[in-house]
Amino acid sequence: MPVVSPEKLAKLQQNADDVRNICILAHVDHGKTSLTDALLATNGIISPKLAGKIRYLDSRPDEQLRGITMESSAISLYFSMLRRSSPDATPEAKEYLINLIDSPGHIDFSSEVSTASRLCDGAVVLVDAVEGVCSQTVTVLRQTWTEKLKPLLVINKIDRLVTELKMTPGEAYIHLSKLLEQVNAVLGSFFQGERMEEDLNWRERMEERVAAASAKESKLADQQTESGELEFQERDDEELYFAPEKNNVIFGSAIDGWAFTVRQFAGLYEKKLGLKRSVLEKVLWGNYYLDPKTKKVLGPKHLKGRALKPIFVQLVLEQIWAVYSATMGDNSKGDPVLLEKITKSLNITIPPHILRSRDPRLLLTTVFSSWLPLSVALLVSVVESLPSPRISQAERIPELLQETPGADHIDPKIKDAMVSFKQSSSDPMVAYVSKMVSVPESELPEKKRRGQQQLSPEEARELARQKRAEAARAQANPETDMDDLAAAFTGASLEPTVREVEEKQAEPEHLIGFARIYSGTLSVGDEIYVLPPKFTPRDPHASPEPKKTTVTALYMLMGRNLESLDSVPAGVVFGIRGLEGSGILKSGTLCSQVEGAVNLAGIANLAGRPIVRVALEPVNPADLDKMIKGLHLLVQADPCAEYEQFSTGEHVLLTAGELHLERCLTDLRERFAGCEIQPSAPIVPYRETIVRSEEMRPQVNKELGRGVVVGTTSSKQVTVTLRVRPLPTDVTDFLLKNSGGIKALYSGRKAAGDSDAGSGEDNSTPQEKLEEDEDLTQATKVLSPEDLAKQLQSQFDACKEREGWRSIVDRIVSFGPRRTGPNLLIDATKDQYFTHAFSSTPASNPIDDSKLQASDLTDKVVYAFQLATHHGPLCNEPVQGIAVFVEDITITETEEDIAARDRAGRLTGEVIKTVQQSIHKGFLDWSPRLMLAMYSCEIQASTEVLGRVYDVLTRRRGRVQSEAMNEGTPFFTIQALLPVAESFGFADDMRKRTSGAAQPQLIFAGFEVLDEDPFWVPFTEDDLEDLGEFGDRENVAKRYMDGVRRRKGLLVEGRNVATDAQKQKTLKR
């Protein structure tokens, strides 16, 4: 097919009903990019022979080298098909524009999947016929569910059932049925979870209504009739599932270039069987059988003991298997007689040079491309099954707008324009930028050299005229050449000179927004507002103020290339330039007005936070500014990468995983910074906690009890009594899950002008505040302060030692670290000096300037608690799961005649230091533990390499949780937990040991306690006898702790202790 001109594609954008915005989602290596290649071949972008091999949308060298996609890339495709306007009308050719986004499948690039799915209206989900539903398959299906995208299922790599597993058509049918059940089970679990939540909300509403009605019993009947909602409305989930008879399932093989739907085969057999097409569509899949004598379709009840094959096996799969047998059967020699029979029955002609060729795959692809071309099956299904932007926005936008910040204050004009899909330039314009893409200047259409483009006839004639004029001038003055040569010789020097190596000029990078327009029309030169991430229409002019910017260029995204556009109407995926310096970081909303604007970036659904951190430094210190500038560019151009500068001066890059880190470093060196960069060893996060164990050291103060510390300041003026206790595990988990509710509680107090501990404890760095806000946006449901207090108290009441935690919530002063963490500061003083978190009234204390009151020091105690929990005693890592009870604050009067307020200023540092050290002492009085960051690891491996997989996992302290054999295949799926600290190089090690047969997928699974005391030494007689004085058994927790302390420059105990002089001598001779 000839290449479609950009002008034609731009013209098709104007008719939104003929546009489809789709993304291709799947697990890694399930064939997304190969499938896309087959679609590109229909537009003449690549040769059909290279489809599936060239992987056109993998435009980065490292993507081609590794064979996986790392960045989502978009391309616009043209598709024409015959359609009837009504059942009786004659078919007419109709043209469609399909904006397709190919997304990565690797877990490290999940954020790219989020950015792609937000821009689309439909999703094509691929599943490998052999591997089945994998971890990322569930993730992408959940993504389509949360984004309300209509999915289309493609069961890919069916050729593997024929060539690798050697299945018969009957076995393949059973295998495919089970696979379809697995996918539908995943969708069913999402529906069930949502339905249970709706049921709970409905019950709560009914309870509130009954409570209100009991107060006014006389109006009960009126309320019931008005509500009309006394019965829970059940939703039908039938439309959610994939079923071939609904034409939302496609069977195919991207590498062999074929695919089909049930509807296609129904059309093929319609005349032959004399059945209506609509009837055949319903019976081609499922337990239906064809009677060979009567040509009637039978159900399972009417078989009467006959061993008939299902219709799908008989009419569909056996024909596919026959083509494989004719071309690649009998040890790849094929069966020429069978092939001739097939080509005649299908009315296909194969060119003689292909018949003579010795490549059976070429023969196979030729037969299939003529009979069941992949592009036709997929694109027809996309056009018929997936919605246009107009239909999609009418369904999705109302619910999407309800989730945005300040939804009640959105301008009705904007809401109406987005829901009703208004496209005129006079309507409000709303666009969402899902990510920023960095493009070298030479690749921009306006900067490309003219030589790369085809010259028009007038330009070619003008160029030829100039060349002839230059040649004529050169012939007219032949002596000038000799003069130039003589001048060159006289100017030459014979002295040896050192030629300076010119520094290669770095090519500037430009950031282009990857965007979708929801309403109005956007043109080059338009002035638009870029809304900041925290923008809310409730307060549109709050700081930071939305910035006004001018659109300098608009682009059609064509994979590796960009094509200039003058304007884009609603419903189009496009690129926009002119956002640099507008305050947009990774994603944002563009709007034509500020008042009542909608903030779509406030509901970004990014998958997970970056976990792998490395400190960076340039090899040449002079390149530091280049590196910092490059890091800022990288953070904008990558949806998941983050950059921090620590107070120690370290420049730290945060990435999603090892592969993502490798890609970021390559981009920094080659594109953004343009200098050599040296990364440190990965910085792994830990947490510190305490537990109640059997073998704990003796209490420091036996009279006061375990964990109680009496701290006195250095001036002996203030004495603080503290008690540290471990929190119940359920309470810690609850606090971790509801950090958004805790943040909302603190924000509400701050907004109300509460001047308690908050004024003194706001010690967070800008980066920490940013983390809090991002956590808030990701919270599924933020609890109100009342619900938070009620549920927190119920968690305490449910634990074993409920006596110690009775009515504890009313006395909570603060959460920590960073005011939202899973640690509690509790007011246990007699006079209740502190302002409580869940209390609206501040603590009432008499104000006397002449005397220093304990209440004057409460904010210092809270500040010290934040510091102590942010930097634990083991290795300065955050603490979780402790409760600090402040039991007493005593102030000793001094004879010095100094005003109380002056003394308070001098005591601030002393109190903070004393309280912080006291909390750490109380912490160490229990049995301290390190918490390791853990990866959930999923591995698919065959039986031959299973032993090696276990070997690699064991050596890296992995723990296998489950092992299940995939039915019908020789593969096992292994689920394991692996410490992040041991995971670096794990994927490479696994591939080497298994010769590439096992590929692990690592997903961050939170923190887990390492049940080993880092300070443990043998002290009982048995231990001393078994392990000796120094303990011959390695203390893993101490090794991790010492590694972190060494990196942070803290004291490491027992580092250079010579235990045996004999072992210090040189053994080289």
PyMOL commands that set and color helices and strands:
alter all, ss='L'
color gray80, all
select helices_A, chain A and resi 6-12+16-18+32-41+48-50+61-66+107-119+135-146+159-163+169-215+217-227+238-240+244-246+262-273+277-283+300-302+311-332+336-346+352-356+360-371+374-385+389-403+407-409+412-419+441-443+450-452+457-476+479-491+600-603+621-637+658-672+729-737+739-751+758-761+766-778+785-798+802-805+809-811+854-870+900-925+943-955+980-982+986-993+1021-1027+1036-1048+1061-1064
alter helices_A, ss='H'
color red, helices_A
select strands_A, chain A and resi 19-26+73-83+92-102+122-128+150-156+249-253+258-260+289-290+297-298+430-440+509-519+521-523+527-531+547-550+553-558+561-565+567-569+573-577+588-591+612-618+642-645+651-655+677-679+686-691+708-712+718-726+812-816+823-827+882-891+927-942+959-965+971-979+999-1010
alter strands_A, ss='S'
color yellow, strands_A
deselect
rebuild
show_as cartoon
